[in-house]
Structure formats: C-alpha cells, structure tokens
Amino acid sequence: MIKLHFLGANRQVTGSRYCLQIDDQRILVDCGMFQERPYLERNWQSCPMPAEQLDALLLTHVHIDHSGLIPRLVSEGFQGPIHCTRPSAELAEVLLRDSAHIQVEDAKFKKKRHEKEGRRGKYPETPLYGESDVERALPLFQGTPYGTPVELGEGVRAVFHDAGHILGSAMIEVVISRHGKETRIVFSGDIGQPNKPLIRDPSLFTRADYVVMETTYGDRDHPEHEDIEARLQNVITKTVAQGGNVVIPTFAVERAQDLVYYISRLVHARRIPELDVFLDSPMAVDVTEIFRNYQDCFDAETWQLIVSRESPLRFPRLRMVRSVADSKAIKQHKNPCIIMATSGMCTAGRIKHHLRANIERHESTILFVGYQAQGTLGRQIEEGAERVRIHGRQWNVRATIDRIDGFSGHADRAGLMNWLSHLQSPPQRVFLTHGDQAASLHFADLIRDELGWPVSVPEFGDVVELDAAGS
C-alpha cells in the first residue's frame, strides 16, 4: 500500500508538506511554514500526521515555506533523520536560527503593541518555536551528495537531484521496490530557471510513475529576454537622480546573492553611480559566506568570474549589516543608497522597518524581485494598494513601485512544461501543488490539452492511494 497525503501548498503557494505512506512507514517531504494570511492558523495546528509516527523527513530546500516548521515538528515529537543535500544542511542552521529569532521578536513586539492598543491578536502572542527547538532539530540533519541514494527502509530509497532553484535545492526521486517492480515518485521541489547566474540548471527526468510538481508560475511566462542588468541599472540611476533609496525585499538564499551578483557587474562596469549598498540581513550575510564554501555548485560562468578575481559576491561599498544598531543607522544615511533586506514577501524581519522609512517618500523606489504570495504585505504593495498596514499602523504608498521578473528563481509556464515534457512516457498521474489555485488549474488544463496526461490539483488534506506496480 502506498498513499500520498497532501498537507500543504495545495491550491496556494506556501506551507509545502507531503507525507508518503508506504505500508507502515511514513516519510514526510518538506515541512514548510504557511505565509499567506488566510492560512496562518495552520502554523499553530499540530502536523496532521502525528510527529512521533514519522520515520524520516526529506527536505527539498531550505526556504522557510519548505523548512520553516521543522523545529515545531521536533517539539511535537519527531526524532527521525532529516535527509537533504550538504549545502541545505549547512544553510538550515542559519535559516532556522533566524526564523526562531524572528518568531521570538515578533511575538514580543505584537504583545507589546496589543497591550498598548488594549486588544488581543487572532493568533497566540507566543513564538511558533524558539532557539531551543532549533537546537534539538539541527542534529537530525544529514547532508547527502547529489545523486547518492539514501536508504529509507527495505525496498525504499531516495535520490537528490539538482533543482537549480537555490544553493542546495533538490528534486527528490523516491524509488519503491516491491515484488520485482519499481514505483518512481518525483517531488519537483521548486524548479529553477535555466541559464541563471551562480548555480547549475535544473535536472531533467526521463521516467516517473508519479510526479508532484510546483506551479508557482503555472499561468504565466516571464518576459522574454528581459535584460536584468539594464532594468536594474535604470531603476537605480533614476531613483538616485531623484534623491531616493532603492528598497528591495529579498529572500536571504539565492535572491540576495543574485542581486549582489548583478549589482557587482554594474559596479565593475561603472554603469551606476557610486553609492552604498546595504545587505541588511544577518542571515543573508551568513548565507553569502556559505555560498563561497560550495563553489563546486556554481556554474561555469560564475567560476570564471571567481578565478578572474572579479568576485561576483564582493564589490566596493557593499555593506554587510548584522547588528540591530547598524540596521537602524541606515535610516540616518544622508545619500541615496540601495537597501536589501528580508523577508522577501515583507511578512517579517527588517524589511518592514525600511518600508516604513521609505514607502511615503516619492523619491524612493520599492523594487520587487521575487514572487509575492496572495495575502502578504508584498502582494498588497505590488498590486497597487494606496495604504498598507505595517507594524499596526496605516501608511500611504507614495514611493514608486517596480518589479523585475527576470530574477525569479522559479521556472515559468513554458519552463514547467519543458521540464515535464522530458518524460519519455506518460506518468500514471501528475499532481500540481505550490501554486495559487488559478495558476495550478490553468497548468492542469495545459497538461491535458498539450500532453493528454492524467493530472489533478489536490486540496489540502487529500489522500491518494498510488498503484504500487509501477510502470
């Protein structure tokens, strides 16, 4: 008996979590935090599969919407191994410690604000988890090289393949051997764009019996041949000429490093004015150092820049900001500057403080370079809200709002279809997840029309029994 439980990122983007049940064995794939406002209450609920009954966890990558509830799972009783790639194992420590810190600080801030306002919030004024929960989780991580099988039990193994999304990101192929036959289930994780800087292209598969794949951009394509450097140069030079700051909400893993990469190219080519560039995220600073430790994961172009001593992750006037005091001091900076800060969807972290300082300034630009999920502050700003709530107060949106789609770490509709089309024979079923409902349903229709393959878009909590015979 093989059952697949859909426990997150179903008809919405965040909270990726699936449980693969093989007879009496239960393997969780990802354990992500829900970040869209309508689904936040799920973070406070216990894992639908009792934590102490889970035998192992397979992690596609460390973005918080895939890994952010791991410490909470451990606090609920999970004690099994957490299998992931070696870069992910190292990155997880940075991201989960930072997430715990944000949980604690946000809880304190909310409690203080609610007491001042004489009200109670919708959710508990306590952190989802703390540093001690992270400490208990970290020893469970086991890093594995790409392509090396991980034995999960009799007749069950998993292999990590490069997903090309962020450093250490993986597509996970689970192979179940029963009665001389194999069933192959591929979990795509987040599928990256080919020909992106820094890391290698996504892996392709020729065979799978079942595919669980993301559809973040399942209903749209990225702009063709968007010149990222030219667009970034234009935004920076125009904002500097107005005397404003460029504020960029960024994800600490990959997007921050991509931004540093492109800004470094503009700096070295003297295509933008001299100005200070702040990477205001202790986590992003630590992640950037980890990137330098895994140069074997870089693509050929990036390696050439490294050996030519034109470092893609360092340049003059790049300021790596760790302390709270230095972060606050940025607000007193007299000259135009670039401020990159987490979180990428503006749901927490230092970016909220920089938005408060710049969102009502006509001279400044808020630049989005990553996907903004429905219900997040980033999505509200991106979609043109005239007023937004930040730290319990309404702010007028007067800054210029812009976005560059080419930075996206996700394949678009054409890229997703290209990835899926490399299968040489139809899978028994394709399950579409990790996408807003409209995007997933659109892509499901595309698969039916162009490939004629069986496809479904599961609801949260759906359980599907898979044919163990394989193909």
C-alpha positions in Angstrom: 0.0 0.0 0.0 1.3 3.4 -1.0 -0.6 6.6 0.0 0.3 10.2 -0.6 -1.1 12.7 1.9 -1.2 16.4 0.7 -0.6 18.5 3.8 0.4 21.9 2.5 0.9 24.2 -0.6 -2.3 22.8 -2.0 -4.1 25.4 -4.2 -1.8 28.0 -2.6 1.9 28.6 -2.6 3.4 28.3 0.8 3.5 25.5 3.5 4.9 22.7 1.3 4.4 19.4 3.1 3.5 15.9 1.9 3.5 12.5 3.6 4.4 9.4 1.7 2.9 6.4 3.5 4.5 3.0 2.4 2.8 0.2 4.3 3.6 1.1 8.0 6.4 3.6 7.0 5.7 7.3 7.0 8.1 9.7 5.2 7.4 13.4 5.3 8.6 15.5 2.3 9.2 19.1 3.3 7.7 20.8 6.4 7.1 24.4 5.4 5.6 27.4 7.1 2.4 28.9 5.8 2.9 32.6 4.9 -0.4 33.7 3.2 -2.6 35.5 5.7 -5.7 33.2 5.1 -3.7 30.1 6.1 -1.6 31.3 9.0 -3.6 29.4 11.5 -2.3 26.1 10.1 1.1 27.1 11.5 -0.4 26.8 15.0 -2.0 23.4 14.3 -0.2 20.1 15.0 1.1 18.3 12.0 -1.8 16.2 10.5 0.4 13.2 10.7 1.5 12.6 14.3 5.1 13.8 14.5 6.2 10.8 16.6 4.9 8.4 14.0 7.0 9.8 11.2 10.1 7.8 10.3 12.0 10.4 8.3 11.8 13.8 6.6 13.1 14.6 3.1 13.8 18.3 2.5 13.9 19.7 -1.0 15.5 23.0 0.1 15.7 25.4 3.0 13.3 28.3 2.0 11.1 28.8 5.0 7.9 27.8 3.1 9.5 24.4 2.8 11.5 24.1 6.0 10.1 26.6 8.5 8.0 24.3 10.6 10.7 21.7 11.2 11.6 22.9 14.8 7.9 22.9 15.7 7.7 19.3 14.3 10.6 18.3 16.5 8.9 19.9 19.5 5.8 17.8 18.8 7.9 14.6 19.0 9.6 14.0 15.7 13.0 12.3 16.2 13.8 10.8 12.8 16.6 11.7 10.3 16.2 14.8 8.1 17.8 14.0 4.8 18.8 16.8 2.4 21.8 18.0 0.4 25.0 19.0 2.1 24.6 22.8 1.3 21.0 22.6 2.6 22.2 21.0 5.9 24.5 23.9 6.4 22.0 26.6 5.3 19.3 25.1 7.5 21.2 26.1 10.7 21.3 29.7 9.5 17.7 30.0 8.3 16.1 28.2 11.2 18.0 30.1 13.9 17.0 33.3 12.1 13.4 32.1 11.9 13.4 31.4 15.6 14.8 34.8 16.4 12.1 36.4 14.2 9.4 34.4 15.9 10.5 35.5 19.4 11.0 39.1 18.4 7.7 39.3 16.5 5.8 37.8 19.5 7.3 40.3 21.9 6.5 43.2 19.5 2.9 42.0 19.0 2.3 41.5 22.7 3.6 45.0 23.5 1.6 46.6 20.7 -1.6 44.7 21.6 -1.3 45.7 25.3 -0.9 49.3 24.2 -3.9 49.0 22.0 -5.9 47.1 24.6 -6.7 44.2 22.4 -5.7 40.6 21.6 -4.5 39.3 18.3 -6.0 36.5 16.3 -3.1 34.2 17.0 -1.2 33.5 20.2 1.3 36.2 21.2 4.0 33.5 21.6 6.6 32.3 19.1 5.8 29.2 17.0 9.2 27.9 18.3 12.4 29.2 19.9 16.1 28.6 19.8 15.9 25.5 22.0 13.6 23.8 19.4 16.1 24.6 16.7 18.9 23.2 18.8 17.0 19.9 19.1 16.4 19.8 15.3 19.9 20.5 14.0 21.5 17.2 15.0 18.8 15.4 12.9 20.0 16.9 9.6 22.0 14.5 7.4 23.6 16.0 4.3 23.9 13.8 1.2 25.6 14.5 -2.1 23.5 14.9 -5.2 23.0 11.5 -7.0 23.8 9.4 -3.9 20.9 7.0 -2.9 19.6 7.3 0.6 18.2 4.1 2.0 14.9 4.8 3.9 13.9 1.2 4.7 13.6 -2.1 3.0 13.0 -1.5 -0.7 12.7 2.3 -0.4 15.4 4.8 -1.4 15.6 8.5 -2.2 18.0 10.3 -4.6 18.5 14.1 -4.6 18.9 15.8 -8.0 19.8 19.5 -8.6 16.7 21.7 -8.8 18.5 24.8 -10.0 16.4 27.0 -7.6 18.7 27.9 -4.8 22.0 26.6 -3.5 21.4 23.0 -2.3 17.9 22.8 -3.7 16.8 19.4 -4.9 14.3 17.4 -6.7 13.7 14.2 -4.8 13.2 10.9 -6.6 11.7 8.2 -4.3 12.0 4.6 -5.7 9.9 1.9 -4.1 10.8 -1.7 -5.0 8.1 -4.3 -4.4 7.8 -7.8 -5.9 10.5 -7.2 -8.5 8.9 -3.9 -9.8 9.7 -0.3 -9.0 7.5 2.7 -8.5 9.2 6.1 -9.0 7.8 9.2 -7.4 9.4 12.5 -8.3 8.9 15.5 -6.0 10.0 18.5 -8.0 10.5 20.9 -5.1 10.8 24.4 -6.7 12.0 24.2 -10.3 14.6 26.8 -11.2 15.1 28.7 -14.4 17.9 27.5 -16.7 20.8 29.8 -17.5 20.6 31.7 -14.2 23.8 33.0 -12.6 25.6 31.3 -9.8 24.1 27.8 -9.7 23.6 25.0 -12.2 20.5 24.3 -14.3 17.6 22.1 -13.1 17.8 18.3 -13.5 15.6 16.6 -16.1 13.9 13.2 -15.8 13.0 10.7 -18.5 10.9 8.4 -16.3 8.5 8.8 -13.4 5.3 6.9 -12.4 4.0 9.9 -10.3 5.1 13.5 -10.3 4.4 16.0 -7.6 5.3 19.4 -9.1 5.2 23.1 -8.3 3.1 25.6 -10.3 4.1 28.9 -8.9 4.1 30.4 -12.4 1.8 27.9 -13.9 -0.3 30.5 -15.6 2.2 33.0 -16.9 5.6 33.3 -18.6 8.4 35.6 -17.6 9.1 38.5 -20.0 11.1 37.2 -23.0 14.8 38.2 -23.0 14.4 40.7 -20.1 17.8 42.4 -19.7 18.1 42.2 -15.9 21.2 44.4 -15.7 19.7 47.1 -17.9 16.4 47.1 -15.9 18.3 47.2 -12.6 20.6 49.9 -13.9 17.6 52.0 -14.9 15.8 51.7 -11.6 18.9 52.6 -9.6 20.0 55.5 -11.7 16.5 57.0 -11.9 16.0 56.7 -8.1 19.4 58.1 -7.3 18.7 61.1 -9.6 15.5 61.7 -7.6 17.4 61.6 -4.3 15.7 58.4 -3.1 16.6 54.9 -1.9 16.0 51.6 -3.7 14.5 49.3 -1.2 14.5 45.6 -2.3 12.6 43.0 -0.2 14.7 39.9 -0.7 15.0 36.3 0.2 18.2 35.5 2.1 19.1 32.5 0.0 19.8 33.0 -3.7 17.9 36.2 -4.4 20.2 38.2 -2.1 23.2 36.6 -3.8 21.7 37.1 -7.3 21.2 40.8 -6.5 24.8 41.2 -5.2 26.0 39.4 -8.4 24.2 41.7 -10.8 24.9 44.9 -8.8 28.6 43.9 -8.7 28.6 43.6 -12.5 27.1 47.1 -12.8 29.6 48.5 -10.3 32.6 46.9 -12.1 31.3 48.2 -15.4 30.7 51.7 -13.9 27.1 51.7 -15.1 25.6 53.0 -11.9 26.6 56.0 -9.7 28.9 55.3 -6.7 26.6 54.6 -3.7 26.4 52.4 -0.7 24.7 49.1 -1.0 23.4 47.6 2.3 22.6 43.9 2.7 20.7 44.2 5.9 20.1 40.7 7.0 22.5 38.7 9.3 21.0 35.6 7.7 21.8 36.7 4.1 25.3 37.7 5.2 25.9 34.2 6.6 24.3 32.6 3.6 26.6 34.5 1.3 29.6 33.1 3.2 28.2 29.6 2.8 27.9 30.2 -0.9 31.7 30.7 -1.0 32.1 27.3 0.7 30.3 25.5 -2.1 31.9 26.8 -5.2 31.6 23.3 -6.7 27.9 24.1 -7.0 28.5 27.2 -9.2 28.0 27.2 -12.9 30.9 27.7 -15.3 30.4 31.4 -15.9 30.4 32.2 -12.2 33.5 30.2 -11.7 35.3 32.1 -14.4 34.5 35.4 -12.6 35.9 34.0 -9.4 39.2 32.9 -11.0 39.5 36.2 -12.8 39.3 37.9 -9.3 36.2 39.9 -10.3 34.3 38.4 -7.4 30.6 38.1 -8.1 29.8 38.3 -4.3 32.0 41.2 -3.3 32.5 44.8 -4.5 33.4 48.2 -3.1 30.8 49.9 -0.8 28.9 46.7 -0.3 27.9 46.9 3.4 27.1 43.6 5.2 24.8 44.6 8.1 24.5 42.3 11.1 23.7 44.3 14.2 20.4 45.9 15.0 22.2 49.2 15.7 23.8 49.2 12.3 20.4 48.4 10.7 18.7 51.3 12.5 21.6 53.6 11.4 20.7 53.1 7.8 17.7 55.3 8.3 20.1 58.2 9.1 22.1 57.6 5.9 22.2 61.0 4.1 22.8 60.0 0.5 20.8 57.7 -1.8 21.5 54.0 -1.3 20.3 50.5 -2.1 18.8 48.6 0.8 18.3 44.8 0.5 16.5 43.2 3.5 14.5 40.2 4.4 11.8 38.9 4.3 11.2 38.6 0.6 7.4 38.8 0.9 7.6 41.5 3.6 5.9 39.3 6.1 8.5 39.8 8.8 12.1 41.0 9.5 14.0 44.2 8.9 12.4 45.0 5.6 9.3 46.3 7.4 11.3 49.0 9.1 12.9 50.1 5.8 9.4 50.1 4.2 8.2 52.4 7.0 11.1 54.8 6.3 10.6 54.9 2.5 7.1 53.9 1.5 5.8 57.5 1.9 8.8 59.1 0.0 8.0 60.0 -3.6 11.7 59.9 -4.3 12.2 56.2 -3.3 11.5 53.0 -5.1 10.3 49.7 -3.7 11.6 47.1 -6.1 10.2 43.5 -6.1 12.4 40.8 -7.5 10.6 37.7 -6.3 7.1 36.1 -6.1 4.7 37.8 -3.7 2.1 35.3 -2.5 -1.6 36.2 -2.0 -2.4 37.8 1.3 1.2 39.0 2.0 2.2 42.6 2.6 4.4 42.4 -0.5 1.5 41.4 -2.7 -0.6 44.3 -1.4 2.1 46.8 -2.3 2.8 45.2 -5.6 -0.8 45.2 -6.6 -1.1 49.0 -6.1 -2.7 49.4 -2.6 -2.8 53.1 -1.7 -2.5 52.4 2.0 -0.9 49.4 3.8 -0.7 48.3 7.4 2.9 48.0 8.8 3.6 47.3 12.5 -0.1 48.1 13.4 -0.2 51.5 11.6 -1.6 52.6 8.2 1.0 54.0 5.7 0.4 55.8 2.5 2.1 54.3 -0.5 3.8 57.2 -2.3 7.1 55.6 -3.4 7.5 54.2 -6.9 6.6 50.5 -7.0 8.5 48.4 -9.6 9.4 44.8 -10.2 11.9 42.8 -12.3 10.6 39.3 -13.1 13.8 38.0 -14.5 15.2 37.5 -11.0 12.7 34.8 -10.3 14.1 31.5 -9.0 11.1 29.7 -10.4 10.6 28.3 -13.9 7.6 29.9 -15.7 4.8 28.2 -17.5 6.9 27.3 -20.6 9.8 26.2 -18.4 7.5 24.0 -16.3 6.0 22.4 -19.4 9.5 21.9 -20.9 10.7 20.2 -17.7 7.7 17.8 -17.6 7.8 17.1 -21.3 11.2 15.4 -20.9 9.5 12.3 -19.5 9.6 9.7 -22.3 6.3 8.1 -21.3 3.2 9.4 -19.5 3.3 9.1 -15.7 0.3 7.5 -14.1 -0.6 10.9 -12.6 0.8 14.4 -12.2 -0.1 16.2 -9.0 0.1 20.0 -9.1 1.0 21.9 -5.9 2.7 25.0 -4.7 0.7 27.5 -6.8 -2.3 29.7 -6.3 -5.4 27.9 -7.3 -5.8 29.7 -10.6 -2.2 29.0 -11.6 -2.4 25.3 -10.8 -5.8 24.8 -12.5 -4.5 26.7 -15.6 -1.5 24.5 -15.8 -3.5 21.3 -15.3 -5.6 22.3 -18.4 -2.4 22.9 -20.3 -1.1 19.4 -19.5 -4.4 17.8 -20.5 -4.5 19.8 -23.8 -0.9 19.5 -24.9 0.1 16.1 -23.4 -3.1 14.3 -22.7 -1.7 13.1 -19.3 -3.8 12.4 -16.2 -3.4 15.4 -13.8 -5.0 16.6 -10.7 -4.8 19.6 -8.3 -5.2 18.2 -4.7 -7.0 20.0 -1.9 -5.4 20.4 1.5 -5.9 17.1 3.4 -6.5 15.0 0.3 -5.1 11.4 0.5 -4.5 9.5 -2.7 -3.6 5.8 -3.0 -1.0 5.0 -5.5 -0.6 1.9 -7.7 2.4 0.1 -6.3 3.0 -1.9 -9.5 4.9 0.9 -11.2 5.4 1.2 -15.0 
